[in-house]
Amino acid sequence: MRFIAMPKKTITRRSEGFTLVEIAIVLVIVGLMLAGVFKGQALIDSARVRSMATEVSGIRTAWYSFQDRYRALPGDFQSAGTQIDSAAVSGNGNGKLDGSAERAGVWQQLSLAGFINGNFDGEQAAVGSASDVDCAPGTCPKNPFNGFYKISYSAQAADVISPSHEIFTGDQIPVGILAELDRKLDDGLPTSGRFRVHRNYQGSCTRNAEWDVSTGHSNCAGVLRD
């Protein structure tokens, strides 16, 4: 008996992969998702700038309102212990926040007098020096980035010589946020006007007398001069 060999069937497989149309759809979806992420981040940054602008303006309002009521600087007020609260640390009344006790006491006196919210201990050992941005929770109020606001009689704003009362924004602030805050409060330039970069952060956060936004540096600090 003879067996007749049957011809083998050739099985063809369709190559697997995406068509150009499918790839285009995926790219469009990815683009929309990225656009949403960037837009969301922009909204968050804008909200943070508004928050800082409001807080800095509130500090300035409290600073001047205290002077209107007591005819003295908060923190420097000699009669704080009798005219505000017995727990208040009194200053020396020389018209300057020129010591650690007064740099810490400014927030305690402002809060005890009802000009700002929060409870502050007036602890001079926790407030740092007249030139740095260091402080401790409970002694200075926090900015939205977990740095600390400070007020000092100093010359820490970039390219200034004469000391003045300065509000430090605290550190940990992205350079883009400070650039936008500067545009809201002043001239948008980090080495001129009333709002400037803190001199300790000038090298890393500015370039050619402008905020170096392109670096995305995340640890900057600013100074608003009285």
C-alpha positions in Angstrom: 0.0 0.0 0.0 1.3 3.4 -1.0 0.8 6.5 1.1 0.5 9.7 -0.8 2.2 12.6 1.0 -0.1 15.5 1.3 1.4 19.0 0.8 2.1 20.9 4.0 0.0 24.0 4.6 2.0 27.1 5.0 0.8 29.0 8.1 1.3 32.7 7.9 1.2 34.9 11.0 0.2 38.5 11.0 3.0 40.6 12.5 2.0 42.1 15.8 2.4 45.8 16.4 0.7 49.2 16.5 -0.5 51.0 13.4 0.4 54.6 12.8 -3.1 55.6 13.7 -2.9 53.8 17.1 0.5 55.4 17.8 -0.9 58.8 17.0 -3.8 58.3 19.3 -1.5 57.2 22.1 0.8 60.3 21.6 -2.3 62.6 21.7 -3.4 61.0 25.0 0.1 61.2 26.5 0.3 64.9 25.4 -3.1 65.7 27.0 -2.0 64.0 30.2 1.3 65.9 30.4 -0.5 69.2 29.6 -2.9 68.5 32.5 0.1 67.8 34.8 1.9 71.0 33.9 -1.3 73.0 34.1 -2.0 71.5 37.5 1.5 72.3 38.7 1.1 75.9 37.4 -2.1 76.3 39.3 -0.4 75.0 42.5 2.5 77.3 42.1 0.2 80.3 41.5 -1.7 79.4 44.6 1.6 79.3 46.6 2.7 82.7 45.3 -0.7 84.2 46.3 -0.4 82.5 49.7 3.1 84.0 50.3 2.1 87.4 49.0 -0.9 87.4 51.4 1.3 86.3 54.3 4.0 88.9 53.7 1.4 91.6 53.3 -0.2 90.4 56.6 3.1 90.6 58.4 3.8 94.1 57.1 0.2 95.2 58.2 0.7 93.7 61.6 4.2 95.3 61.9 2.8 98.8 61.2 -0.5 98.3 63.2 1.5 97.4 66.3 3.5 100.6 66.0 0.3 102.6 65.6 -1.1 101.2 68.8 1.9 101.1 71.0 4.3 103.7 69.5 7.0 101.0 69.5 8.4 98.3 67.3 7.1 94.7 68.0 9.9 92.8 69.7 11.6 96.1 70.8 8.7 97.2 73.0 10.0 97.8 76.5 6.6 97.7 78.2 5.3 94.5 76.5 5.3 92.6 79.8 2.9 95.1 81.4 0.9 96.5 78.5 0.4 93.3 76.4 0.9 90.2 78.5 3.0 89.2 81.5 4.4 86.3 79.4 5.8 88.7 76.7 9.5 89.1 76.4 10.2 92.9 76.5 12.8 94.6 74.2 15.2 97.4 75.0 13.3 100.2 73.2 16.2 101.4 71.0 14.1 101.3 67.8 15.9 98.3 66.3 15.5 94.5 66.3 19.2 94.1 67.0 19.3 91.1 69.3 18.1 87.5 69.3 15.7 88.2 72.1 14.0 90.9 70.0 14.1 88.8 66.8 12.2 86.1 68.7 10.1 88.5 70.7 8.6 90.2 67.6 6.4 87.2 66.9 5.5 86.7 70.5 4.5 90.3 71.0 2.6 90.4 67.7 0.6 87.3 68.6 -0.1 88.2 72.2 -1.3 91.6 71.0 -3.7 89.9 68.6 -2.1 91.1 65.3 -1.1 87.6 64.0 -2.4 84.1 64.6 -0.5 81.4 66.4 1.4 81.0 69.7 5.1 81.9 69.8 7.5 81.3 72.7 9.9 84.2 72.3 12.8 81.7 72.7 16.0 83.6 71.7 18.1 80.5 71.5 15.9 79.2 68.7 15.8 82.2 66.4 19.3 82.0 64.8 21.4 85.0 63.9 20.7 88.3 62.2 22.1 87.0 58.9 20.8 83.5 58.6 17.3 82.2 57.9 17.3 79.7 60.8 14.5 79.5 63.4 12.5 76.8 65.2 8.8 75.8 65.2 7.0 77.7 67.9 9.4 80.7 67.7 8.9 81.9 64.1 5.9 81.4 61.7 6.4 79.0 58.8 6.3 79.9 55.2 4.3 77.6 52.8 7.5 75.6 52.1 8.5 74.9 55.7 11.0 77.6 56.0 10.6 80.4 58.6 9.7 84.1 58.4 12.1 86.3 60.4 12.4 90.0 60.9 15.8 91.5 61.7 17.6 94.8 61.6 20.3 93.8 59.1 21.6 94.2 55.6 21.0 90.7 54.1 19.2 91.8 50.9 21.6 91.4 48.0 23.7 94.5 47.1 22.7 96.7 50.0 25.1 98.3 52.4 23.0 100.1 55.1 21.1 98.0 57.6 17.3 98.3 57.8 14.5 96.2 59.2 14.1 93.3 56.8 11.5 90.5 56.5 13.2 87.2 55.6 10.9 84.9 53.6 12.7 81.9 54.9 14.4 79.2 52.7 13.2 76.1 50.9 11.4 78.2 48.3 11.7 77.4 44.6 13.4 80.1 42.6 10.3 80.4 40.2 8.1 81.1 43.2 10.3 83.9 44.5 10.6 85.4 41.0 6.8 85.6 40.7 6.5 86.9 44.3 9.0 89.6 43.4 6.9 90.6 40.4 3.9 90.9 42.6 5.6 92.9 45.4 8.2 94.8 43.6 10.2 95.1 40.3 10.8 91.4 39.5 14.6 91.8 39.8 16.5 90.1 42.6 19.2 92.7 43.3 17.2 95.9 43.1 14.1 97.4 44.7 12.5 96.6 48.1 12.3 92.9 47.5 15.6 91.1 46.8 17.3 87.7 47.0 18.9 86.9 50.4 22.6 87.5 49.9 23.4 83.9 51.0 21.4 82.6 48.1 22.4 85.0 45.4 24.9 82.7 43.8 22.6 79.7 43.5 19.3 81.5 42.7 20.3 84.4 40.4 22.3 84.9 37.3 23.2 88.2 35.6 21.1 90.1 38.0 17.9 88.1 37.3 16.2 85.2 39.0 17.7 82.1 37.5 14.4 80.3 36.9 15.8 77.9 34.3 17.7 76.0 37.0 14.6 75.2 38.9 16.6 75.6 42.1 14.4 74.6 45.0 16.1 76.2 48.0 16.0 80.1 47.7 15.2 82.9 50.1 14.1 86.5 49.7 14.2 89.7 51.7 11.7 92.5 51.9 13.2 95.7 53.3 11.1 98.1 55.4 
